[in-house]
Every structure is written in structure tokens, then in C-alpha cells.
Amino acid sequence: FLYFIASISYAMSHHAKVRDLREKNKVDLMKQLTEFKKELSQLRVAQQAGGNESRLARIRPIRKSIARILTVLNQKERENVKKVYAEKKMRAKTPKTLRTKLTRRRRLALTEHEKKRKTHRQTRMAHKYPKRVFAVKL
């Protein structure tokens, strides 16, 4: 059992690097996450039992590694969902969490097409009385 613990801590002596995590698939990330969580729980037990300081100093890096893995998993999930909603048909039904973050004013503002629309009367009058273009000779 001690050999198993030693092999885990040797294998995870360094914290997880994000560039390496991004290359892995979801299954590998989940496997690594469970390993880190196991090691964290063992360290917590050692902390209560009064383990040596050098080993307990690993708690913080492991917590950060777990956070990194979860962040990469969430980002990958968001990217996949964005790809689904990127299609023309699905764009109107995009979840609020995936929409662009704007101010309330920008969100509620009319689109360019809506701004340019005119009533029937406006178009008729604009056609009937076009803008006069002339120049004065000096």
C-alpha cells in the first residue's frame, strides 16, 4: 500500500500544466482528476494524523492542479456546446451563458436592419421629395 502511495506521489510530483491538459481527451482528464482527488484525500488524512511538513506542503499544489483540470474540462465543454449552437438554425436558441456579454443598453438596442427600416409613408415621401443637391456659383 505504501508503495502505491509513493508511486502516485512520484507520478504527480509536478503540478498539472495547462498546455499538457489541453492535449488530453476527456477520459484522460477525468482519470487524472480522480487520481489528484485521491491524493488530496490522503494528504488531508495525513494532515489530521500529523504528517511531516514536506508532504503536507503538497496540498496547495494539488488543489490548484484539480482546479486547472476542472477549468480545462469546463472550457472544452463550452467549446463543444458553442460549436453546436454556431449553426444558423440554432443561433437564436443560444443559451444565455454562451451569448456575448454586453451592457444592458447594447443588448436591448435595435439591430442595424431594424434601425434602417422605414414605414410605407416614409419611403413614399422620401421618393417623392428627394434630398436636393445643388451648389452656388461664386
C-alpha positions in Angstrom: 0.0 0.0 0.0 2.8 2.4 0.8 4.5 1.6 -2.5 1.2 2.6 -4.2 1.1 5.9 -2.4 4.7 6.6 -3.2 4.2 5.8 -6.9 1.2 8.2 -7.1 3.1 11.0 -5.4 6.2 10.4 -7.6 4.0 10.4 -10.7 2.3 13.6 -9.7 5.3 15.3 -8.1 4.8 18.3 -10.5 1.6 20.2 -10.8 -0.5 19.8 -13.9 0.5 22.1 -16.8 -2.4 23.5 -18.7 -0.8 23.1 -22.1 -0.4 19.4 -21.4 -4.0 19.1 -20.1 -5.5 20.7 -23.3 -3.9 18.0 -25.4 -5.6 15.2 -23.4 -9.1 13.9 -24.0 -12.0 14.0 -21.5 -11.4 10.4 -20.3 -7.7 11.0 -19.5 -8.6 14.3 -17.7 -11.2 12.6 -15.6 -8.8 9.8 -14.7 -6.1 12.3 -13.7 -8.7 14.3 -11.7 -9.7 11.2 -9.7 -6.0 10.5 -9.0 -5.4 14.0 -7.8 -8.5 13.9 -5.6 -7.4 10.6 -4.1 -4.0 12.0 -3.3 -5.6 15.1 -1.8 -7.8 13.0 0.5 -4.7 11.0 1.6 -2.9 14.2 2.4 -5.9 15.5 4.3 -5.9 12.3 6.4 -2.1 12.8 6.9 -2.7 16.4 8.0 -5.2 15.3 10.7 -2.8 12.5 11.8 0.1 15.0 12.0 2.2 14.0 9.0 5.5 15.6 8.0 5.5 19.1 6.7 7.2 18.4 3.4 4.3 16.1 2.4 1.6 18.4 3.7 3.1 21.2 1.6 1.7 19.3 -1.4 -1.9 20.1 -0.5 -1.9 23.5 -2.1 -0.3 22.5 -5.5 -2.7 19.5 -5.7 -5.7 21.7 -5.1 -4.5 24.1 -7.8 -4.0 21.2 -10.2 -7.5 19.9 -9.5 -8.8 23.5 -10.3 -6.8 23.5 -13.5 -8.2 20.2 -14.7 -11.7 21.3 -13.9 -11.1 24.6 -15.7 -9.9 22.8 -18.9 -12.8 20.3 -18.7 -15.3 23.2 -18.5 -13.7 25.2 -21.3 -13.7 22.1 -23.6 -17.4 21.5 -22.7 -18.2 25.2 -23.5 -16.4 25.0 -26.8 -18.3 21.9 -27.8 -21.6 23.4 -26.9 -20.7 26.6 -28.8 -20.0 24.6 -31.9 -23.5 23.0 -31.7 -25.1 26.5 -31.4 -22.9 28.0 -34.1 -25.2 26.6 -36.8 -27.6 29.1 -38.4 -30.7 27.3 -37.2 -29.6 27.1 -33.6 -28.2 30.6 -33.2 -31.5 32.1 -32.0 -31.7 29.5 -29.2 -28.2 30.0 -27.8 -28.2 29.7 -24.0 -27.6 32.9 -22.1 -24.3 31.7 -20.7 -22.9 31.4 -24.2 -24.2 34.7 -25.5 -21.8 37.6 -25.7 -21.6 39.7 -22.6 -22.7 43.2 -23.3 -24.2 46.1 -21.4 -28.0 46.1 -21.0 -28.2 49.0 -23.4 -26.3 47.2 -26.1 -28.3 44.0 -25.6 -31.7 45.8 -25.9 -30.6 48.1 -28.8 -32.1 47.7 -32.2 -30.2 45.9 -34.8 -28.8 47.7 -37.8 -31.6 46.3 -40.0 -34.3 47.4 -37.5 -32.8 50.9 -37.4 -32.9 51.3 -41.2 -36.5 50.1 -41.6 -39.0 52.7 -42.7 -42.8 52.9 -42.8 -44.6 52.8 -46.1 -45.3 56.5 -45.8 -41.7 57.4 -45.0 -40.4 55.6 -48.1 -43.1 57.2 -50.3 -42.3 60.7 -49.0 -38.5 60.1 -49.4 -39.1 59.0 -53.0 -41.5 61.9 -53.7 -39.2 64.6 -52.2 -35.6 63.5 -52.6 -32.8 65.5 -51.0 -31.9 68.5 -53.2 -28.3 68.6 -54.2 -27.1 71.9 -55.6 -24.1 74.3 -55.4 -24.0 78.1 -55.5 -21.7 79.7 -58.1 -19.5 82.5 -56.8 
